[in-house]
Amino acid sequence: MKLCTICKKEFDEAGERSVYAEAGEWLAGEVWQDEGELCPLCLENRARLVMMYCPEYAS
């Protein structure tokens, strides 16, 4: 189990991921360089927010 650096909740890295969480993983690795440090929910939220507010990543 790991601790999410945003929400501070424990999460299982091997757990199932949604499409939004997968997009969040890409953003974590390519944009914010915090890959592996966020829980699936925070990854999902990040991806949704980027799609709404950062048109340069939505294509």
C-alpha positions as CSV (number, residue, x, y, z in Angstrom):
1,M,0.0,0.0,0.0
2,K,1.2,3.5,-0.8
3,L,0.1,6.9,0.5
4,C,-1.4,9.4,-2.0
5,T,0.5,12.7,-2.0
6,I,-2.6,14.7,-2.7
7,C,-5.4,13.2,-0.5
8,K,-3.1,11.3,2.0
9,K,-5.2,8.1,1.7
10,E,-3.6,4.7,1.3
11,F,-4.1,2.9,-2.1
12,D,-3.1,-0.3,-3.8
13,E,-0.8,0.4,-6.9
14,A,-2.0,-2.9,-8.4
15,G,-5.7,-2.1,-8.2
16,E,-7.9,-1.7,-11.2
17,R,-7.8,1.6,-13.1
18,S,-10.5,3.4,-15.0
19,V,-9.9,5.2,-18.3
20,Y,-9.7,8.5,-16.5
21,A,-7.2,7.1,-14.0
22,E,-5.1,5.9,-17.0
23,A,-5.2,9.4,-18.5
24,G,-4.2,10.8,-15.0
25,E,-1.3,8.4,-14.9
26,W,-0.1,9.7,-18.3
27,L,-0.3,13.3,-17.0
28,A,1.5,12.3,-13.8
29,G,4.4,10.9,-15.8
30,E,4.6,13.4,-18.6
31,V,3.5,16.7,-17.1
32,W,3.8,16.7,-13.3
33,Q,6.5,14.1,-12.8
34,D,4.7,12.5,-9.8
35,E,3.9,9.1,-11.4
36,G,3.1,6.4,-8.8
37,E,2.4,8.9,-6.0
38,L,-1.3,9.4,-6.6
39,C,-4.3,7.2,-5.8
40,P,-6.8,6.3,-8.6
41,L,-9.4,8.8,-7.4
42,C,-6.9,11.7,-7.5
43,L,-5.6,10.5,-10.9
44,E,-9.2,10.5,-12.2
45,N,-9.9,14.0,-10.8
46,R,-6.7,15.4,-12.3
47,A,-7.6,14.0,-15.8
48,R,-11.1,15.4,-15.6
49,L,-9.9,18.8,-14.6
50,V,-7.3,18.9,-17.3
51,M,-9.9,18.0,-19.9
52,M,-12.1,20.8,-18.7
53,Y,-9.5,23.5,-18.2
54,C,-6.4,22.7,-20.2
55,P,-7.4,22.5,-23.9
56,E,-3.7,22.0,-24.9
57,Y,-4.0,18.4,-23.6
58,A,-7.5,17.6,-24.9
59,S,-7.1,16.1,-28.4
